[in-house]
């Protein structure tokens, strides 16, 4: 009876979308390297009133996943396939079929389907996908290639052409410039294209390293993190439990696990305040505590500014009377990052931390806090690396306010959701090539009710790290390590390894993971 009711609700939503005079608009907002618990509505203490407001008037997904890294997630978000299927991440044992390759002709971005259906497509921010932006059927683009300095537009592209302003604005900041472009596109859309729906891909660089933010905002958080990552994790976990977001224990810090890649020279450049292991806070010197707390303060400032700029975009949507019929999806491309390195212009130890001449990364201590309550970080495919908030807000179609959705879901589900809402049937062939069945599922049924979307499994592979989830059980291993088995229904902290207790289940899930690899390899060879 429940399945029949859910089907009816889903069909009613689909009817609403496809029969409406004006099709829904889409605003997909992506941030870079933000932890699962950083937003206020996911347990954090960072001031994010605009995103918290969207969550309070829409949905929060508690078990939404990314790929664990930036470029694979972006490929999945815009194609609806696992990155390995479209040559945008590597597979074990195969050369030339992964990494950051060129997508097959049968794997266009969702924008190509939307454009054929009359949509206007806009891009603002990070790209990290093969090909030029406008060649992928976007109408306007602000491409932030400068990922080494938030205070400079040098190297960025406007509509795929090098951006060369007559004079750099005095207070230029990448996050604000990205929102400015989004608002400009939306303003022009409301003036010149009122008869067309739009898709806007708004991809902020923040809070990816280098940790750069205006000093005024950093000062607001200067003392907030002196209590240390242990305390912040406990506070966030308590809030997550209180709001019913998770059902798990809090993962333990892993002092033996540092950054995913070793850059010992960076530690020397950054000075005695830096530390590359998430040891107990009371083991740090006072200099280390101040340095680490300041880094987290900058990370928090970057996220607060993202929230402020999203607020300005929301004002524009309301001004153009598009807010009610725009599906807004907000997510992060991977978990918070344990990386520590010095790139681009280098790090000046005499410069104010967070300024253009400094180069800081969050590191494994406060990354562990960002990913509360989970283990590990960006790059790994343990829960800390692949878990992201997902906020879904659509006043015309989502009637629940502040509700949680616990169905395990993935960034591969975004394209089928958009396609179903737009009433577009995906073709069986594209550019004279057969289109393989995509692995994602539409999230539309969850907009109507708290259900679990039926699927065979979810699968991960990145940089040697492996995982597969079927139902509530997840098989996972770090690079060159043995498989671990967890029951995520009660242990998303991945603390109780069940490999010895459930050897047959371990073998079944390993077979699924291996079969998926072989299927992807066969697809790439064609």
Secondary structure by P-SEA (a helix, b strand, c coil): caaaaaaaaaaaaaaaaaaccccbbbbbbbbcccccccccccccccccaaaaaaaaabbbbcccccccccaaaaaaaccccccccccccccccccccccccccccccccaaaaaaaabbbbbbccccccccccccccccccccccccccccccccccccccbbbbccccccccaaaaaaaaaaaaaaaaaccccccccccbbbbccccccccccaaaaaaacccccccaaaaaaaaaaaaaaaccccccccccccccccccccaaaaaaacccccccccccccccaaaaaaaaaaaaaaaaaaaaaaaaaaaaaaaaaaaccccccbbbbbbccccccbbbbcccccccccccccccccccccaaaaaaaacccccccccccccccbbbbbbbbccccccccccccccccccaaaaaaaaaabbbbbccccccccccccccccccccccbbbbbccccccccccccccccccbbbbbcccccbbbbccccccccccccccccaaaaaaaaaaaaaaaaaaaaaaac
